[in-house]
C-alpha cells in the first residue's frame, strides 16, 4: 500500500534541488553579464577623451589665429600631430604618462570625380595588432587655400579651400 | 507523520526566495550600466557638436570665398558626413536680421543618422 509518511522530506528535497539549480544559474549569469557590461564604460570614456583632445587642438591660442590642428593638417605634419595628440591624452594627474596609442586618417572629397578618398595621416605604431578595442574620434577641419600643396598629400586632393575630416583611432596598449 | 519543524522549513524557503530577488537586482544593475554606456556611445553628441562648429567655420569663412568654393565646401561636409558618419546633413545660412539690435544671420542645421535627428536654427 501507499505509505504517505515522509512527504515533507520529499518536498524539502525537491525544493532544495530547485534552490541549488537557481543559485548556480544566477551566479553564473550574473558574473558573465557583469564583465561584458563593464567593457563599454572605458570605451565611452576613451572616445570622449579623444574628442576632447581634438577639440583642444582645434582651439586657436588667440582669436583670429589658426589652430594647431589646422596647421598640422594643412602642412601635412603627421609626426607633430601624433606627438601633440599623445602628449595631451597621455597626461595624468599623477604625473606619470598613460599608455594610449593612436593612428589617424584624413578623408577628403575629390571634386573632379566627386569621390570620397582618404589618406593615412599618422600610421599606427608597432603596438597595433588589429585586435585592440579601439575607438574612433573625428573632427572637421577647414583648410585654407594650399599653395603649394605640401609633400605627401594625394594628387587628386584639390588646393582650393575645403573641408576634410580627421579620423583618429585611439587604443590602450 | 511528524509535523514539527514546518516553520523552520518555511522560513528557510522565504530566506532563499529573498536571496534570489537580491541576486536578480545585482544582475539587472549590470545591465543598466551596459545600456547606459551603449546609449552614450550611440548618441552622436560629439558628431553634432563637431558639425555645428564646422558649419560656423563655414559661415565665418563664406564671406571671403567665391560662390564655387562655397558650394564645394558645403558638398565636402555633406558627402563626407554621409560616407564616413552615415549621417544625412543639410545646412544653410540666410540674410542677416535685426536681433535685439545686433545683425545676426539665421543658420539652419539639420542632422539625421537614422537613430538621432537634430534640427536647429541658430542666429549667428
Interface residues (C-beta under 8 A of the other chain):
Chain A: X4 X5 X6 X7 X8 X12 X15 X19 X22 X23 X26 X27 X29 X30 X33 X34 X36 X37 X38 X40 X41 X43 X44 X47 X48 X51 X58 X107 X108 X109 X111 X114 X116 X137 X138 X139 X140 X142 X158 X160 X161 X162 X163 X164 X165 X167
Chain B: X1 X3 X6 X9 X13 X16 X19 X20 X23 X24 X26 X27 X30 X31 X33 X34 X37 X38 X40 X41 X46 X47 X50 X51 X53 X54 X57 X58 X61 X65 X69 X72 X73 X75 X76 X77 X79 X80 X83 X84 X85
